[in-house]
Amino acid sequence: MKRPAPNVRGRAGAKAARPHAKPAANVAALTDLDHRPLHRCVEDAMNAYFAALDGEDTSGLFDLVMTEVERPMLECVMRYVADNQCRAAAMLGVSRGTLRKKLIRHGLLER
């Protein structure tokens, strides 16, 4: 079976991007403690949010959800990489500058 060419980064001499690591057999990827996949947790949270609205209109929902998800994701990634911004940025697929802006916006890094 032919393997696809590695995804090489733009700057010369950069290492080829590594594929996502496969989780260990006993670790379910992106699940909470009751073993629901992340998308089910989001779906349940959204349904509870709409139920609480009780028919009222809302706006800015996309930004609300992204902010709620982004901060804990950044906290976990930064903890995993021991606050190494270069590794965190590579892991997230964003530039280090973008990562820094997000960390500052969420109060996770001082200017």
N, C-alpha and C positions, 0 to 999 in steps of 0.2 A: 504494500500500500504506500503510495506516494505521500510524503509529509508536506504540508504547506510551508512556504518560505517564511522564515521568522520575520516578525514585525520590527524592522530596524528603525531606531529613532532618528530624527532629523539631523542632529549634529554629528560631525565626522568622529569616528572612533567610539561612538557610544555603544554600549552593550545592547544586544537584541533584547526586546521586551520579553519577559518570561510569561508563560501562560499562567492563568490563575491556578493556585495550588488546590489540589483536590482535598476536601476535608477527610480526616481520618474516618474509618468505618463507623466508629462509635460516636462521632460528633456530627450532628445534623447541621448543615449550613443554613444560616439565616433563619433560625427558629427560636422561639421564646421557650420558657421553661415548661410549658405544657405541649411542646413539640408542634405548634402551629407554624407553618411557613410565614415568613415576613409579610407576604402579600395578604394573607388571611388576617393577620393582626391589623394591618392598615384598613382592610375592608371592614372588620369589626368596629374599629375606632370611628371610621367614617359613618357607618350605620348608626352608631350610638350618638354621634354628633348631630346627624340629621334628625334622629328621634328627639333629641333635646331641643332642637330648633322648633319643633312642633308646628311646622308649616310656615314659620317666619322666613323672610329672605335673608340672605347673607352675601357678602362679597369678599374678595381677597382670599378666597379659600386656598388657591394654589400656593400663595406665599405663606399662608398659615401652616399648611402641611409641610412644605419644604423646610421652613424654619424649625418646626417641631422635630423633624427627622434629621436635619443636617447637624445640629449641635451635638446630639448624643453620638452620631456617627463619627464626627470629628474628634470628640473626646476619646472614644474607643480606639480609633486609629492612632491618635497621638500617644496614647498609653501603650499600645501594642509595639510601636516603633521607638519607644523611650524618648519621645519628643524630637525625633530626628525629622525635620521638615522635608528634607530631600526624599527620604524614604516614604514619608506619608504622602507627599505629592505624587510620587511615582505610583504608589499603591492605589490612589484615588483617580489617577489619570488626569490630573490637572497640573498646571505649572506651580512652582513654589510661590510665585507672586500671588497667584489666585488663592492658594492655600492660606497664605499669610493674611490676605484681605478677609477671608472667611473666618479665620481664627480671631482676628481683631473685632470683626462685626459681632461675633458671638461672645466676646469678652474672655476668650481663651488665651489671648496673647496681648501683651501691652505693646504700645507703639514704640 
